[in-house]
Amino acid sequence: MNELLVQLLEVVELGKADQKSPFPPQLKGQDGASELTTKALEAGVSPQDILENALIPAMDKVGKKFAENKIFVPQMLMSARAMGAAMLVLKPFFASGAIKTKGTFIIGTVKGDLHDIGKNLVAMMVEGSGWSVIDLGVDVPAERYIQAVKEHPGAVVALSALLTTTMVNMGQIVADIKAELPDTFVFIGGAPVNNEFCKKIGADAYTPDPQGVVEYLNKMAS
């Protein structure tokens, strides 16, 4: 594999966004994800190859480590930031259609809930696995999910909640989405929810961690 892609995979996994980034200390002063992505493009590596042979494998490794408790939220956020720096360089190629995505993923924290760390982690991991992500932010009512799906037909929807007081809103939001757009696939996630709750409210899938969402989505796309 191209040496630049090997380096890019490593810096994303370790969480080095750019040359100025002080983390991780062992890579201080070296190129980060931003510079290596630019160099790979200048060397003639296709944007699709950069995505499929460096960014996706890097975030897959990070997700598995997180699921196995080998790394924790701070390290995962650093890797996600590095991946984001690379994706910023690739953004024009997504817009032009030079990079083919696996599908569209719409995510938001449900109405009444302002927590976003879990949502952000899932969004970053899903984007890093080759999906186009629409992040609706926090305190999102059913109408905004529905509008987003209408703008992106066939998109997968994900609802996040961190509080037991706001997880109850998920049921109504799922019902509203299904009533208007019955074929929409709806994920739920967050600290207070589980598979039993998922079935109870009529959602299509629940996973306890970001890597689970990625693996489920990749099965759907294959």
Secondary structure, 3 states (H helix, E strand, C coil): CCHHHHHHHHHHHHCCCCCCCCCCHHHCCCCCHHHHHHHHHHCCCCHHHHHHHHHHHHHHHHHHHHHCCCCCHHHHHHHHHHHHHHHHHHHHHHHHCCCCCCCEEEEEEECCCCCCHHHHHHHHHHHHCCCEEEECCCCECHHHHHHHHHHCCCCEEEEECCCHHHHHHHHHHHHHHHHHCCCCCEEEECCCCCHHHHHHHCCCEECCCHHHHHHHHHHHHC
